[in-house]
Amino acid sequence: MPDNSIDLVVTSPPYNVGIDYDSWDDKQDWSSYYKFMRQWLSEAYRAMKPDGRIVVNIPYEVNMIERDGRVYLSSEYWQVMKEIGFKFAGIVDLEEDCPQRVKLTAWGSWLSPSAPYIYNPKECLIIACKDHWKKDNAGVPYFTEATKREFQDLVYGMWKYRAETQGLTKANFSYDIPLKALKILSFENDVVMDPFMGSGTTAEACIRLNRRYVGFEISKNYCNVMRCRTDQTRIGD
């Protein structure tokens, strides 16, 4: 991607929690994953416009006990982003509309404070910008007086979302997340990039909201899924 060409990055990168992707090792040691994290964030920063924005969907914490122990992933991500040069613009707490309790397989110590396993399964969105937060040029927004309440809901840092149930890939990005991010953080015809396009969730949101999109995906299978999905979206499902 050319330097300074992207208005908004919206993505959900691999979490390194052992998902069986067909083209990616999701069980790396922490040092390898950290290097990967820094590489892709640095490239995103380079490609973003001076007023570009980024939204990263990640869990608050992940469990890599068999490799490197538990990791405060949201904190690690922000520390790397800060070192690269990103400026913090907010954090959104994600609340699933129909939450499914995570099956616990490691209790730590049963009925004892000796070593209890306390785990938070929730995810969040880290929101940041490159050089400055205010957009250099105003475009056509999504919001009108008729959608005023929706704007008010989205500037509050707690978003409800529905988990993706289509099962198009091994790890499914909820459509609600990029849809909401595009509404509150971009104008019509902005260029939106997703470095981990997967099944094309961000692309579908861009098509429906009249944004241009650029996506990257290393899995040929997922690319085929994405093409079918975007084609269906363009012809009206």
N, C-alpha and C positions, 0 to 999 in steps of 0.2 A: 504494500500500500504506500502511496505517496505520503510524504510528511504533511502534517496539518490539513488533512482532508476529511476527517470524520467529525460529525457533530455530536454523536452519542454512541457509546458502547454499552450494550446490554447483554449480559452473558451469565451463564452458570457453568463454571469450569469443573473438571473432574475433582472429586473430593478426596481421592486416594484412600477409599474405604473398602476396596476389594470388589468393586462391581466388575462383572465379567464382560467387559467390552470386547468387541471383535478386533479392534485395532489399537488398543491402548492398555498399558500395564497400570492398573489401578492399585497396585500393591508395592509401590516404591518405598525405599527407605526415605527418611525425612530429608536428608541432605539432597537427594536427587529431586524430590518433589519441590523443595525450596528453590532449587536452581530453576526448575521448570516454571514455578510461580513468578519468579523475578523476570525470566525471559519474556513470557507472554505479556506481563504487565508493562514492561519496558517498551515492547513493540506497540502496544495499545497507546501508550503515552506519546510515542513518537508520531503515530498516525493521527492523533486527535488535533483538532484545531485549537488555537489559544483559548477559545471559549468552550471547548469541548467538554463533555460530561461523561461519566462512567458509572454504571450500576453493576455491582458484582453480587450475585446470589450465592451465599455459602452458609453452611451450618455454623452455629456459634462454636461448637466443639466437635471433634471427631475422636474415634477410638482406634489407636494404632498400637495397642498393648503388645501384640506379638512382635512388633517391630520397634517402635520408638515411644510407646506409652500414649497417654492422652495428650491431645494437642488443642490449645485454645486457638482454633483456626481463624476465626474472625479477627482476633488480635494480631496474629502473625501476618495475615493479609494486609491489614492496615499499616503495620510497621514497614512492610516492604513498599507499599504504595507511597507512604510518606517519604521514605528514603529516595525513591525514584523522582519525586517532585510533585505528586498529586496533592491537591488541597482538599481537606475534608469539608464535605457539604451536608452530611447527615447520615443517619442510620435508621433503617426501617425494620421494625420487628414484624415478622410474618406470622400470622395466625391462621391456621388451616380451618376452613369452614366446617369440615367434617373430619376432625382429627382422628387418626387411628393410633392407638397406644402402641408404642414400640415394644416388641417382645424382648424382655430382658433375659439375657443369657449369662450375665456375669453379675452376681449379687454382691461380690466382695466378701462381706461377712454376714451371715444369716442371723437376723434377730440380735445383732450385737453392734455397738459402735466401734468395734475393733478396726474394721476396714470397710465401711459401707461404700457401695458403688453408687454415686450420685451423678445422674446423667441428664443433660438437657437436650432433647431431640429437636428443638426448634431451629429455624433458619432465619437469616436476616439479609438485608440488602445494604451493602456499603456504597454510599453515594459520594462522589468526589468530582473535582474538575481539574483542568490542566493549569492554566494561568490565572483565570478569573471566572467567577460564577455567572455574572450577568452576561446575557447574550449580546453580541456586538450588533446583530441585526434582528429585528423582530419580524416574524413571519405570521402565517395564519395559524392561530391556536385551535386546539380541539374544543376548548370551553366557550360557552355562551352563557347568557343569563339562565337559560333552561338547564344548564348543567352546573350551576353554581354550587349546589350541595356536593356534587361529586368532587369538585375542586377542593372544597373545604375538607372533605374526607381524606383526600390524597396528601394534603400538606401536613396532616397529622401522621406522625411516624409509626403507625400501627395499621398494617394492611391485612385485610382478610383475603384469602385466596382459596381456590378449589384445587385439590391435587389432580394432576393429569391422570386420567384413567384409560386413555386410548392404548397405552402400552406399545407405542410405535418403536421405541428403542429401549435399551436396558435401563436408562435413567431418563425420566421424562420431566422436562421443564414445564411448569404450570403456565398455561396460556395467559392467565390472569396477571402474572408478574410483568412480562414485557408490555402487555397492553396498558397497564396502569403506568408503567415507567415512561412509555412513549407519550401518553396523554399529558403528563405533568412536566416532562423534561425536554420536549421537542416540539418543533413546528412542522407543518406540512412541507413535504419535499426535502426535509433534512436527510442527511446520509447517516444511517444507523449501521453499526458493525457488531456482529456476534462472532467472536473467534472460535466458539464451540457450538456450531449451528445445530448439530444433532438432527432431529426430525424436522427442523424448520419452524419451530415455534415463534421465534422472534421475527422471522420472515413473514409469517402469516399475519402477525400483528401489524407489521409495516405495511403490507398490502391493504389491509382493512382501514388503516388510518392515513393512507396516502403519504407514506414515507418511502424513501429509497433505502435499499439495504445491501450490505455486503456480508457474506458469511463464509466461514472456513470450516471444513470437516475432513478428517483424515480417513474416515470409514466410507468406502464405496457403497456399502449397503445403506448407510444412513443418508448418503447423498441421493440415492435413488428414492428413498422414503421422502426426503425433503422436496425433491422435484415433483413427485406426485402430489404432495400436500399443497405446494404453492400453485401448481396448475389447477387443482380443484378449487382453491380459493379464488383464483382469478376468474374462473368461469361461474362462480357463485355456488360452489359445492355441488 
